[in-house]
Amino acid sequence: MLVRSIVPSDEDAYRAILEDTSAEDRYCRFFHLVDHFDPDEAQRFVETRPDMIGVIAFDGDSPLGAAHAR
């Protein structure tokens, strides 16, 4: 498994994580109901920002999960 900083080129992998995560899992991860997400908005979660860090985990080429902290 590889865990590294998120970079803008991870947009497709990040979108795949959200698409493969159940509503219950998204609730547990984000601490509020996330019953819908717009796949076209994945870019904002992989942009480099001075007020947030993000990491993404892969098993080979398969994205497993991501996390952000402010």
C-alpha positions as CSV (number, residue, x, y, z in Angstrom):
1,M,0.0,0.0,0.0
2,L,1.2,3.5,-0.8
3,V,0.0,6.6,1.1
4,R,1.1,10.0,-0.3
5,S,0.1,13.6,-0.7
6,I,-2.8,14.3,-3.0
7,V,-1.9,16.1,-6.2
8,P,-4.2,17.6,-8.9
9,S,-3.6,14.6,-11.2
10,D,-5.4,12.4,-8.6
11,E,-8.8,13.7,-9.6
12,D,-9.9,10.5,-11.4
13,A,-8.7,8.4,-8.5
14,Y,-10.5,10.6,-5.9
15,R,-13.7,10.5,-7.9
16,A,-13.4,6.7,-8.0
17,I,-13.1,6.6,-4.3
18,L,-16.3,8.6,-3.8
19,E,-18.2,6.6,-6.3
20,D,-17.1,3.3,-4.6
21,T,-17.9,4.5,-1.1
22,S,-21.4,3.8,0.3
23,A,-23.5,6.5,1.8
24,E,-23.0,5.0,5.3
25,D,-19.2,5.0,4.8
26,R,-19.2,8.6,3.6
27,Y,-21.2,9.5,6.7
28,C,-18.6,7.8,9.0
29,R,-15.8,9.5,7.1
30,F,-17.2,13.0,6.9
31,F,-19.2,13.0,10.2
32,H,-22.3,14.2,8.4
33,L,-24.7,12.8,5.7
34,V,-23.1,13.0,2.3
35,D,-25.8,11.2,0.3
36,H,-24.9,12.8,-3.0
37,F,-21.7,14.2,-4.6
38,D,-21.1,15.8,-8.0
39,P,-18.4,13.8,-9.7
40,D,-17.5,17.0,-11.7
41,E,-16.5,18.7,-8.4
42,A,-13.7,16.2,-7.5
43,Q,-11.1,18.7,-8.8
44,R,-11.6,21.0,-5.7
45,F,-10.6,18.1,-3.4
46,V,-7.2,17.5,-5.1
47,E,-6.1,21.1,-5.6
48,T,-3.1,22.3,-3.6
49,R,-4.3,24.6,-0.8
50,P,-2.4,26.5,1.9
51,D,-5.1,25.8,4.5
52,M,-5.4,22.0,4.0
53,I,-3.4,18.9,3.5
54,G,-4.7,15.7,1.9
55,V,-3.4,12.2,1.5
56,I,-4.5,9.4,-0.8
57,A,-3.9,5.7,-0.5
58,F,-3.4,3.2,-3.3
59,D,-3.1,-0.6,-3.4
60,G,-1.1,-0.9,-6.6
61,D,-3.1,1.2,-9.1
62,S,-6.4,0.9,-7.2
63,P,-7.3,4.0,-5.1
64,L,-8.4,2.9,-1.6
65,G,-9.2,6.1,0.3
66,A,-8.3,9.7,1.0
67,A,-8.3,12.1,4.0
68,H,-8.0,15.8,4.5
69,A,-7.1,17.9,7.5
70,R,-7.2,21.7,8.0
